[in-house]
């Protein structure tokens, strides 16, 4: 007896993946719970555990195969060692509803032809009863002379009138099908180049960001925030923090921004929301997605219930999620979801930028670098550490005034950061 091993769906949106490598060889014994293979999705590399026991008799999909559809047969398990497998059955594709074949015309069963009424029938002066009788009997009222008032055709005028044999309908003139539009051709490449195949993650990123820019009405709001008080608070907290042990932490500016956004989102729940055609969905929890760069692209691990966490907890969670994201070890529930995103390029020296919204979320905050700038304080020129932050908004959910109110709250929290300790 053989059992097909199928390509698993490791997330609700997964349709295909890459079989990175097998961890069992053909002929090797497999026990329930053993790790069979590593599957690479668009976001992470996941281990697939065996459900059944037996021997791996056949590897159908070899290591490194990309684009393996969910539920495709990737291997075959047998109950006995050395049991032969002739032809492993492949997973049947989802049934496609086929159009029913046209029934052959019945030669012996005559079909009553439809009776065509003249196009001018609706303008003929006849009683409703006479029109109904004429329609049922197939009588052309244009051939009937009315005896009623002002020549109106009445029921008595139809007595003895025979139905006119229907005329065959004229075949419609053939309509030329519109010429298909030529497929858009990629721009010609003339220079010397190296072809780098797109990874599964890069393909998904390209598809989703294109859909976002095409279907989500983006608009952008930018605010400038003074960071000196925040930097001073961060330095004091880090100086007094334990350097090792369970309570150790080291805060980054990004950790403080995450906490500030969480507090601002709790005060403005309309921003922590998503659009649907039936209703705007406002999230009960403040779950914030943080953009993290990895070799193949971008992933957004989530700080769940960030408004309820202390700064040390946010910092340590972010370090753990970031390290596992770069190693491709995040679980789907750790990067799928979230109601708001933060993308910080300040560490790369970027002063200001606009980010693309990550649907179904309604907003993403693009954070630039903190840098010394000339500012005016009390009518005097001064130097301060300033940061530009740009909020990308889905206009279906967040209007300009709401986005501005959120940024004003965020600016106030970051410029008066002692409230983050409460």
Secondary structure, DSSP 8 states (H G I E B T S, - for coil): -EEEEE----STT--EEEEEEESS-TT-EE-TT-EEEEEE-SS-EEEEE-SS-EEEEEE-S-TTEEEEETT-EEEEEESSTT---SS-------------------SSS---------TTGGGS-B-HHHHHHHHHHT--GGG----SGGG-B-GGGGTT------------------------------S--------HHHHHHHHHHHHHHHHS-EEEEEEEEE-HHHHHHHHHHHHHS-SSSTT-----HHHHHHHHHHHHHHH-TTTSEEE-SS-EEE-SS--EEEEEEETTEEEEEEETTGGGS-HHHHHHHHHHHHHHHHTT---GGGTS--SEEEEE-GGGT---------TTBSEEEEE---EEEEEEETTEEEEEEEEEEEEEEETTT--HHHHHHHHHHHHHHHHSGGGGG-
